[in-house]
Amino acid sequence: MTRIDLTGLDVRPAQVWGGVRLVPLVRDEPVAGLRLHRQVYEGGDGPDAVEVGDGTTYTSYIPHGFVADWSGTGAQAASYGTRLGAEPPAAVPLRRLARRRQGEPRLRFLPLHLALEGYLALHFGGPSVVWDEWSRDAVRRGLSPRAEAAYAGWQVPGLAEALRVFEIHPGQCGMMLYVSDALAAAFVVPHPDDYRLLHPTLVEDLFGELVHQYTHYGAPVADFTTSLESGAVHSLTQLRAAARAQERAWAEAHDGLMARDLLQTPYAYERVYRMGGFRLFRFLPPFLRSGQEQHIGELISDHRGRTAYLKTFRLSENQIRRGYLLRRLADCDWHLGRTAEALGTSYAEVVARIERAGLGSLLNAHVVARRLRDTAET
């Protein structure tokens, strides 16, 4: 499995509110054997912190967690009461970002945080060889601490109002969210009842820097409209057939153009947990400098590889560049000269890229001084 498989999910015509476009995804039949619930964390002081092992602590704003239930009963109800205010919610009593509830066929995990941890951990150990170019801290501590910027959904202009007014379709099990017609996120769950309960949580999700910019500076987008040739329609049967043809045309245009980058990109998957016949993965893109949108995310698939749960986070251009640069450095054992050869550029340019990526503190002072000297001479 390298690509995202949305077999069994059909597209419905988009709904628009200002610059926000939501494309509903519906199923004819729910995914059997899996349900998704919400668990709220509230009260207390201090930021949320999760121990992820080896003395590492992952800290973030965590409004709620998801509970994947494969018991077959689906009896547990979702929890309510998350508060968005000045006081942060309580520290989450988890030792890992995904943890099975003891003695129960339920797995508790933090939505999107599995994916973000995977991105933050990308070559987190830093230089594998003690080259002279890297500082002592780089060799001893790697990329710690590592931080990335994201925005809560309520900070995205128009999103909260759009989610309030958008209609939820019968059988809807997911959606694709666009801002200024740029894909911001995809969200899929196993059952329509799960989606109705979790639809409001989208305003609490994390979104990338690009999404925040597009909603601030982008113009309203055009609504989905169509016209039928009146002379070709003489009955309700013909009208129904023409409407369905338009729906198919819209779905093909959406999958082939609007969601092309998300669905056709080959991802690197890491299995996090096995739940009976289901598997929880997180995935990373190839970090290609191609100008295409790239997403990280998490996914639950069944034994046939079909997607039961999906949540994605679109990376900004700066985040893609950081991922690309870290991959190239690691491929060259963090040797700056070999990295420059692999990239077809100069030593000074590689150093400049490291600085622009926010990783300049990892370099020894003499490397930066050499880059400045070479640049001045050029």
C-alpha positions in Angstrom: 0.0 0.0 0.0 1.5 3.3 -1.1 -1.5 5.4 -2.2 -4.7 6.3 -0.3 -7.5 4.0 -1.3 -11.0 5.6 -1.0 -12.8 2.7 -2.5 -16.5 2.6 -1.3 -16.6 6.4 -0.8 -18.6 8.5 -3.4 -18.3 12.3 -3.9 -21.4 14.5 -3.6 -21.7 18.1 -4.9 -19.7 20.6 -2.9 -21.1 23.2 -0.6 -19.6 26.6 -0.4 -19.4 29.3 2.3 -17.2 32.2 1.3 -13.7 30.8 0.6 -14.5 27.4 2.2 -15.6 24.5 0.0 -16.6 21.2 1.6 -17.0 18.1 -0.6 -19.0 15.4 1.2 -17.9 11.7 1.0 -20.7 9.1 1.4 -20.8 5.3 1.7 -23.5 3.0 0.5 -22.6 0.7 3.5 -20.7 1.5 6.6 -17.4 -0.2 7.3 -18.4 -3.3 9.3 -16.6 -4.0 12.6 -15.2 -0.6 13.4 -16.6 2.5 15.1 -14.9 5.8 16.1 -15.8 7.7 19.2 -14.6 10.9 20.8 -13.0 11.3 24.3 -12.6 14.8 25.8 -9.8 16.0 28.0 -10.7 19.1 30.1 -9.7 21.0 33.2 -6.4 21.5 35.0 -3.4 23.7 34.4 -0.4 23.6 32.1 0.0 22.3 28.6 -0.8 18.8 27.4 2.1 16.5 27.6 2.4 12.9 26.4 5.4 10.7 27.3 6.4 8.9 24.1 9.3 6.9 25.6 13.1 7.3 25.9 12.7 10.4 28.1 11.0 12.2 25.2 7.8 14.3 25.9 5.5 15.4 23.2 3.7 18.7 24.1 0.8 20.2 22.2 -2.8 21.5 22.5 -5.0 18.5 22.7 -8.7 19.2 22.8 -9.9 15.6 22.4 -8.9 12.1 21.5 -10.4 9.4 19.3 -11.3 5.9 20.5 -11.3 3.2 17.8 -13.7 0.4 18.8 -13.6 -3.0 17.0 -15.7 -4.9 19.5 -18.6 -5.0 17.1 -21.0 -3.5 19.6 -20.5 0.2 18.9 -22.2 0.9 22.2 -19.9 3.5 23.6 -21.3 7.1 23.0 -19.1 10.1 22.2 -18.2 12.5 24.9 -18.9 16.2 24.8 -17.7 19.3 26.7 -14.4 20.3 25.2 -13.8 24.0 26.1 -11.8 26.4 23.9 -10.8 29.1 26.3 -7.9 30.7 28.1 -7.2 27.7 30.3 -5.6 24.7 28.4 -7.1 21.3 29.0 -5.5 18.8 31.4 -2.4 16.8 30.7 -3.4 13.6 28.9 -2.6 10.5 31.0 -1.1 8.5 28.1 2.3 7.0 27.8 2.1 6.8 24.0 0.1 8.6 21.3 -1.8 5.4 20.6 -2.7 3.2 23.5 -5.0 0.2 23.9 -7.6 0.5 26.7 -6.6 -2.3 29.0 -8.8 -5.5 28.6 -11.0 -3.9 26.0 -11.0 -4.0 22.1 -10.6 -0.2 22.0 -7.6 1.9 21.0 -7.3 5.5 22.2 -5.2 7.9 20.1 -4.9 11.6 19.5 -6.2 12.7 16.0 -3.5 14.2 13.8 -0.9 14.0 16.6 0.2 10.6 15.4 0.9 12.1 12.0 2.6 15.2 13.4 4.8 13.2 15.7 5.9 11.2 12.6 6.9 14.4 10.8 8.7 15.9 13.8 10.6 12.7 14.3 11.9 12.8 10.7 15.7 12.1 11.1 15.3 13.5 14.7 18.6 12.0 15.8 20.6 14.4 13.7 24.1 13.7 12.3 25.0 10.1 12.4 28.7 10.9 11.9 30.6 13.4 14.0 31.5 15.7 11.1 33.4 18.9 11.9 30.6 21.0 10.4 28.1 20.1 13.1 27.9 21.6 16.6 28.3 19.5 19.7 24.6 20.0 20.5 23.7 18.7 17.0 25.7 15.5 17.6 24.6 15.1 21.2 20.9 16.1 21.0 20.0 15.9 17.3 17.1 18.1 16.3 15.8 18.4 19.9 13.8 20.5 20.5 11.8 20.3 17.3 8.7 22.5 16.7 6.3 23.3 13.8 3.6 25.9 13.5 -0.1 25.0 13.0 -3.4 26.7 13.5 -6.5 25.6 15.3 -9.6 25.4 13.1 -11.3 28.2 15.0 -8.5 30.5 13.8 -9.3 29.7 10.1 -11.7 32.5 9.0 -15.1 31.2 8.0 -14.5 27.6 8.9 -16.6 27.5 12.1 -19.6 29.2 10.3 -19.2 26.9 7.3 -19.3 23.8 9.5 -22.4 25.1 11.3 -24.4 25.7 8.1 -23.3 22.9 5.8 -25.8 20.1 5.3 -24.7 16.6 6.3 -25.8 14.1 3.6 -27.4 10.7 4.3 -24.7 8.2 4.5 -22.0 10.8 4.8 -18.8 9.3 6.3 -16.3 12.0 5.5 -15.4 15.2 3.7 -12.6 17.0 1.8 -12.1 20.6 3.0 -10.9 23.2 0.6 -10.0 26.9 1.2 -9.7 29.1 -1.9 -9.9 25.7 -3.7 -6.7 24.4 -2.2 -7.2 21.1 -0.4 -6.7 21.7 3.3 -7.7 18.4 4.8 -9.4 15.1 4.3 -11.4 13.4 7.0 -13.0 9.9 6.8 -14.7 7.7 9.4 -16.3 4.2 9.2 -19.9 5.0 10.0 -22.4 7.9 9.2 -23.2 8.1 13.0 -19.6 8.6 13.7 -19.4 11.4 11.3 -22.4 13.2 12.7 -20.8 13.1 16.2 -17.3 14.1 15.0 -18.3 16.8 12.4 -18.1 19.6 15.0 -14.6 18.6 16.0 -13.2 19.8 12.7 -13.1 23.3 14.1 -10.7 22.0 16.8 -8.4 20.3 14.3 -4.9 21.6 13.3 -4.4 23.2 9.9 -1.2 24.3 8.2 0.2 27.8 7.6 -0.8 27.8 3.9 -4.5 27.2 4.8 -4.5 30.1 7.3 -3.0 32.4 4.6 -5.5 31.3 1.9 -8.5 32.0 4.1 -7.2 35.4 5.1 -6.2 36.6 1.6 -8.1 34.5 -0.8 -11.3 35.5 -2.5 -14.7 33.7 -2.2 -14.9 30.6 -4.4 -17.6 29.8 -7.0 -20.5 27.5 -5.9 -21.2 24.3 -7.7 -23.8 24.9 -10.4 -24.9 23.1 -13.5 -27.5 23.5 -16.3 -29.4 21.0 -18.3 -30.7 21.2 -21.8 -34.4 21.6 -21.4 -35.1 20.1 -24.8 -33.5 16.8 -23.8 -35.5 16.4 -20.7 -39.2 15.3 -21.1 -39.8 13.3 -17.9 -38.8 12.9 -14.3 -36.9 9.8 -15.3 -34.8 11.7 -17.8 -34.3 14.6 -15.3 -33.1 12.1 -12.7 -30.7 10.5 -15.2 -29.3 13.9 -16.2 -28.8 14.9 -12.6 -26.9 11.7 -11.9 -24.7 12.2 -15.0 -23.8 15.6 -13.7 -22.9 14.1 -10.3 -20.7 11.5 -11.9 -19.0 14.2 -14.0 -18.4 16.3 -10.9 -17.0 13.3 -9.0 -14.6 12.5 -11.9 -13.5 16.1 -12.1 -12.9 16.2 -8.3 -10.9 13.0 -8.1 -9.0 13.7 -11.3 -8.1 17.3 -10.6 -9.0 18.8 -7.2 -7.8 15.9 -5.1 -5.3 14.5 -7.6 -2.2 15.3 -5.5 -3.6 13.7 -2.3 -4.8 10.5 -4.0 -2.0 9.9 -6.5 1.0 10.6 -4.2 2.9 7.5 -3.1 3.3 7.6 0.7 5.7 6.0 3.2 3.5 4.1 5.7 4.4 3.2 9.3 2.1 0.8 11.1 1.3 2.0 14.6 -1.1 -0.6 15.8 -3.0 -3.7 14.7 -6.7 -4.0 15.7 -8.1 -7.3 14.7 -8.6 -7.1 11.0 -7.8 -3.3 11.0 -4.5 -1.5 11.0 -3.6 2.0 12.1 -0.9 3.7 10.1 0.7 7.1 9.9 2.2 8.3 6.6 4.7 10.8 5.2 4.9 12.1 1.6 8.1 11.7 -0.6 9.0 15.4 0.1 9.6 16.1 -3.6 10.4 19.6 -4.7 7.8 19.4 -7.5 5.4 22.3 -6.5 2.6 19.8 -5.7 0.7 19.8 -2.5 1.9 17.3 0.1 0.1 15.9 3.1 1.0 13.9 6.2 -1.7 11.9 8.0 -3.0 8.8 9.7 -5.2 6.1 8.3 -7.0 2.9 9.5 -7.4 0.3 6.7 -9.3 -3.0 6.7 -7.8 -6.3 5.6 -8.5 -5.4 1.9 -6.6 -2.1 2.2 -9.8 0.0 2.0 -9.8 3.2 4.1 -12.0 3.2 7.2 -10.5 6.2 8.9 -8.4 9.1 7.4 -7.2 12.4 8.7 -4.7 14.6 6.8 -2.6 17.7 7.4 -1.3 19.8 4.5 2.3 20.8 4.8 3.4 24.3 4.0 6.1 25.0 1.4 8.6 25.6 4.2 7.7 22.3 5.9 8.1 20.5 2.6 11.5 22.1 2.1 12.6 21.1 5.6 11.5 17.5 5.0 13.3 17.4 1.6 16.5 18.8 3.1 16.5 16.4 6.1 16.0 13.5 3.7 18.9 14.5 1.5 21.2 15.2 4.4 20.4 11.8 5.9 20.9 10.0 2.5 24.4 11.6 2.5 25.3 10.7 6.1 25.0 14.4 6.9 28.1 15.2 5.0 27.7 18.7 3.6 30.1 18.3 0.7 28.3 15.1 -0.6 24.9 16.7 0.0 25.9 19.6 -2.2 27.0 17.2 -5.0 23.8 15.2 -4.7 21.7 18.5 -4.9 23.9 19.8 -7.8 24.7 22.9 -5.9 27.6 24.5 -3.9 28.7 23.9 -0.3 27.7 27.5 0.6 24.2 27.0 -0.9 23.6 23.9 1.2 24.7 25.8 4.3 22.3 28.7 3.3 19.5 26.2 2.8 20.1 24.7 6.3 19.9 28.2 7.8 16.7 29.1 5.8 15.1 25.9 7.1 15.6 27.1 10.7 18.3 24.5 11.4 21.3 26.9 11.4 21.8 26.4 15.1 23.0 22.9 14.4 26.0 24.2 12.4 29.4 25.1 13.9 30.2 28.8 13.8 33.1 28.4 11.4 30.8 26.8 8.8 28.5 29.9 8.8 31.5 32.2 8.6 32.8 30.3 5.6 29.4 30.5 3.9 29.4 34.3 4.5 32.9 34.6 3.2 32.2 32.6 0.0 29.0 34.5 -0.6 30.8 37.9 -0.3 33.5 36.7 -2.7 30.9 35.6 -5.2 
